[in-house]
């Protein structure tokens, strides 16, 4: 009998003094919303999860994805665009 694959734990270390480290399972929101890995989660599923339609755990996962993780991706994209402009 094959063992189920354990989700990979991701740890985000604090950048400033007084912040706590954040740990979460990679792909947790995909599993909670029944979206296949590798596919983008549709907006309506994220909104339903934020409203609590997939349960309290999915609500917390969606809240984190909307807030902290989305802000991190936006910051990274800004930094990438700055470096591309400076290379030209």
Secondary structure by P-SEA (a helix, b strand, c coil): cccccccbbbbbccccccbbbbbbbcaaaaaaacccccccccaaaaaaaaaccccaaaaaaaaaaacaaaaaaaaaaaaaaaaaaaac
